[in-house]
Amino acid sequence: MNFAVFASGNGSNLQMIIDAVKKKRIKGTLKLVFSDNAAAFALTRARKAKVPVVAHLDPKGFPSREAFDAACVEFLKKEKIDLVVLAGYMRILSPAFVRAYRDRILNIHPALLPAFKGAHAIKDAFEHGVKVTGVTVHLVDEEVDHGMILAQVPVEVSPKDTRQSLEARIHKAEHILYPKVIALFTAGKIKTKGPAGAV
């Protein structure tokens, strides 16, 4: 199974995925790393790892979100990509993109969905004063942070935690969980139909 990773920033989750592929923990082929941000360090990580295709498209060069996503989908199909893995990709996918890769788009979210959706999940959970937050891997659908949950890991919030210390532990949990779920998905061991996709 050929898969692509989409990232907009530093790419720490991408690095864990690259490492897992190298160690053959993920049997799928990481064929493409894509970013909407030319300055994303994720692209540097991908080039260093010799990922076959490393690409960037500037959304400002397109008249609409739909036009940008249509170009992305066309590119993915040309490269024969079977699975799209979002790893810190900061754009909301259009419905047409989701339809093109229905049940084949994974996302990782730094909270226990359905709680604390959105771009500021760690901050929101911390300020809310929860005792437990965590990490969710889910399928992407047309709604934000909504698709079928595939796996979750709880992260306890200590009274001594700062937002930064909590964020560091959540990222550590992401780095462990995401490669495991991608490995299971590329091996055909995750059911995406029916009432549950849990692993």
Secondary structure as GFF3:
##gff-version 3
##sequence-region A 1 199
A	DSSP	beta_strand	2	6	.	.	.	ID=ss1
A	DSSP	alpha_helix	12	22	.	.	.	ID=ss2
A	DSSP	beta_strand	29	35	.	.	.	ID=ss3
A	DSSP	alpha_helix	41	48	.	.	.	ID=ss4
A	DSSP	beta_strand	53	56	.	.	.	ID=ss5
A	DSSP	three_ten_helix	59	61	.	.	.	ID=ss6
A	DSSP	alpha_helix	65	78	.	.	.	ID=ss7
A	DSSP	beta_strand	83	86	.	.	.	ID=ss8
A	DSSP	alpha_helix	95	100	.	.	.	ID=ss9
A	DSSP	beta_strand	105	109	.	.	.	ID=ss10
A	DSSP	alpha_helix	121	128	.	.	.	ID=ss11
A	DSSP	beta_strand	132	139	.	.	.	ID=ss12
A	DSSP	beta_strand	149	156	.	.	.	ID=ss13
A	DSSP	alpha_helix	163	186	.	.	.	ID=ss14
###
